[in-house]
Amino acid sequence: MTRTMTSRVVPPTTAMPVGVQRNRYAVSTSDSGEILLTPLATIPKRELLIWENDELRASLLRGLAQTTSARRDDLLEGDDD
């Protein structure tokens, strides 16, 4: 069975109360009338490179792990005083 899907993005409504998460969905409909909602996430453009570049993301995660480890070591050294 082949399906022809058409998609569009449904933006959040402006009538939502403050503090309510405003989700965005891609809406796809098939020829038979089935509707598929796919949640979308928005990230800042300045962070996009990290998600697109596996080496950069791995390097960033290593750096974060080293920082966490160094902070833990500093805290443990401070307990001896």
MOHUBEL-V184769 format. One record per helix or strand of 3 or more residues. SS is the DSSP state (H for helix, E for strand). FROM is the first residue (numbers start at 1). LEN is the number of residues. If there is no record, write none. Layout:
ss = [SS & SS]
from = [FROM & FROM]
len = [LEN & LEN]
This chain:
ss = [E & E & E & H & H]
from = [6 & 24 & 35 & 45 & 54]
len = [5 & 6 & 6 & 8 & 25]
